Amino acid sequence: MEITSLSYLIFVGVSLVVYWALPHKFKWWVLLVDSLIFYALNTKPITLIYPAVSVLSVWGATLFFEGRRNTKPARIVLILTLVLNVGMLSLLKYTNLFLSTVSYFTEKFSGRTIPSVKWYASLAISFYTLQIISYLLDCYWGVEKAEKNPLKVLLFTIYFPLTISGPICRYNMLSAGLFANNSFDYDRVTRSLKRTGWGFAKKLIVADRLSVVVGYMFASPDFFTGPWTILAAALFVIQLYFDFTGCMDIALGISGCFGVELPENFRTPFFAKTVQEFWQRWHMTLGTFLKEYIMYPVLKSPLFVKMTADCKKHFGKKGKKIPTYLAMLIVWLLMGLWHGSSWKYVLGEGLWFWLIIVLGQIPSDFFKKAKARLHIKEDAFLWKAYGIVRTSFFFTIGMIFFNAADLKAAFHMISCIFRPFPVKEGFLSLYRGIWPEFGGKYVALAVLIIFILQTVFDFMHEKGKDPQEAVAKIVAPVRWVLYLALIFLIIFTGSFGKSSFIYFGF
Amino acid sequence: MKKFLIKAVALIVVVLTVVCGVNYIIDPANMFHDGVIYDAADMLANGQAIESPGDFDEGKFIEARVAKMTGAPTTLVEGSSHIMFIPYEYDDCFVAGLSSSYLGDFYAVTGVFEAYDLMPERVVFGIDPWMFESGYDGGSHGSIKDYAVAKYEIMNGKRSDYSGVSSLDGITFDKVKEITSFSYFQLSIDAIKMKGLGYFTGDGRRKAVPASDPEAGGFACILPNGRRTFGSLSAGTPESVKAEAETNINSGYIAHLGGSFTGTNEDNFTYFKELCEDLQSKGIEVVFYLPSFYPDVYDYFGENPAYAGVSSFEEEIREYAASQNIEVRGSYNPHEAGAEGADFYDWIHLNSASASENFAYIR
């Protein structure tokens, strides 16, 4: 079931009517049944066994932790449950990465290759595994109370708006909305619907239309060279931003219609002045998970505590940062691996950003002194603009790895940046090759309108203003004309039935 | 909640009324105004060539034509637009070409003929490299898709006949889906942009019109044996065809191969082999035709590894054909088939005369 299809809207519409018509004690059952239906319609129903195993193992473990905190049996159960869940994720997602890597070497040395294996894919396994691990660890640490009803844990795991592309939620974030006594709130529901509508506009008009251009340019790196390569990568960044944030608007909007608030996953990332800040604003819930459940526990582990002390002893005050960089390396490697079972993600989504952040931090004292010497003020407009452009550029380079077919193709594309470029032929090729498939001038105008509006909304968010409140101040008839105009703009110029969300199925 | 429901229902009614109304009235593919299909089938059955009525449901048109047949043709030709325009040398030949045909369409068209008990003595499959990239039920012509599924199920003993399968009557789920479809709405708007508001008065809709000069007239035509002819009005010159090919080569993106072709989908190729062997087991002769690519495009395949699969796929087809004693005509390689740039109608299709030569004499 395509999220952008009419059948999905009908599914959500019927669910909403049933949900709000039933008494409170049945409401979460509606969400559970919906989630099971949605799961079964989007993948082979047999694969429900994966989340079922995860839920049963974690539910059992969390009940076992009750009254046994910090005991050896609890630690053993925790490790076994972690191994089971991480093992299942690794098996389903990374077996072929492992096999293809081994195959690369066996082919070099013995001429023999290892065939890949086919698993039945599980929907959103990368998202729900992290969620359920966070719940497991929170219960182990005593931050969260164990849920007695396994079906409630199952709903937390496969709640259908989340299985599109997240956000990754902690149990306490979701349970408040899922199991609370929700009553119909007109303002909340209409606000959520408007957000959903805007998400569809971003996805169907900008992301899916741009995907045609991006696919065309990425398929011909030897033709679209020099600045064309940068343009192709920049267009992919815009596509990804509109795709992912559009998806979040739809997920948060639809969940909001059921009275279940989800955490924000983006906070105007293209206003970030450093790569580190960028990742605090982009896919925030993944960043938070990696920080709280990987980085901090690693840094607090006896090995790292000892390493910190040793480094401080041998290299002085600055030396104690070495273990932090190492922990960051683990986090960024996992960040890369989480994005997909390919070395292109490990390098482009992981090591590249780690390197940029660490290289920015090591000489930070030097930069501070240089800035003082040159009388550069942190809040000067030009300095901020420079930081934003620089950060966006580094992110764009990383995204070449994301969208290229593989590591070799990504390096080849980067090498194409430094080659001569065809100006007239490039425009001609775009015009003759994909202009009709893109949709022509009216679609281009619609893409531009939504792009500009989103940029304005991002500016407003950055200034702490709410675009929806601003729209609400418009006189009702005009506002309704605007709503209808947006709906028909989507229907006229949206790209229907062509693609899923980029993060769907992770 | 009442206030919300009223507003929501009002909004949905407004939007759906506009979408469904425009889709029904404009109906650019004649899904709800399918009289043109039956009129065309009647005229063709009476031996009258017609001008091609623009966009129409080609799958349903094939079934409407088959339903009018009084006897089985000796030869049935199946495939994409690459086989539609060839004046075959066979005496009693029916050309059941479908635009952008896929493996599923081979199953579907064969299923239609089988369902009407009109199986020929010979089936010619025009094979394009991209055809096996989608599943056996993923033909590009949805209206006769059920025939593909039924044919496959009959071959595998899951059903015994085609009862209940038809694209001709009734309100189908596809029709209901299409009337609410936003992409169909966009096509409707494009149609209004191109042809004005004549649709609302009925004047804008194409009708089945007899062709005065089907072989050399300005418009594309359909002949009684199913063959199509190119319209001279949209024909390119050798120079413009070469320029079109060069533009596509320069972009590195050969669209009808989906941007790359490194090898076929073996599972789907197996489905195709099963179909061929099923026909052979019933005593039907099977022939393959491999339509040539434009010379510059084929040469480009040799330079770009993204298209390396084209020549190896031809070898694979030939190997299989040899093993099954199937005759293969034509070649993807235009140099092998004797086709030159001037033999092409556009950068994708050979013109009728050259395609005929390409089919008939190159073995």
Contacts between the chains, C-beta under 8 A, distances in Angstrom:
chain1	res1	chain2	res2	distance
A	6	B	180	5.9
A	6	B	181	7.7
A	6	B	182	7.4
A	20	B	1	6.4
A	184	B	1	4.8
A	184	B	4	7.6
A	186	B	1	7.5
A	186	B	3	6.6
A	186	B	4	5.5
A	189	B	4	6.2
A	190	B	4	7.0
A	215	B	259	7.2
A	216	B	251	7.0
A	216	B	253	5.6
A	219	B	252	6.0
A	219	B	253	5.0
A	219	B	259	4.8
A	219	B	260	7.2
A	219	B	306	7.6
A	220	B	251	5.6
A	220	B	252	3.2
A	220	B	253	5.9
A	222	B	252	6.6
A	223	B	250	6.1
A	223	B	251	6.3
A	223	B	252	5.1
A	425	B	250	6.3
A	428	B	247	6.9
A	429	B	247	6.5
A	429	B	250	5.7
A	429	B	251	4.3
A	432	B	244	8.0
A	432	B	247	4.7
A	432	B	248	7.9
A	432	B	251	7.7
A	433	B	247	6.9
A	433	B	248	6.8
A	433	B	251	4.3
A	433	B	253	6.1
A	433	B	255	7.7
A	434	B	253	8.0
A	483	B	11	7.9
A	484	B	14	7.4
A	487	B	11	7.8
A	487	B	15	5.9
A	488	B	15	7.8
A	488	B	18	7.7
A	490	B	182	8.0
A	491	B	15	7.4
A	491	B	19	6.6
A	491	B	182	5.0
A	491	B	185	6.0
A	491	B	186	7.8
A	492	B	185	7.8
A	492	B	186	6.7
A	492	B	189	6.5
A	493	B	186	7.8
A	494	B	182	6.6
A	496	B	181	7.4
A	496	B	182	4.8
A	496	B	183	4.3
A	496	B	186	7.7
A	497	B	183	5.9
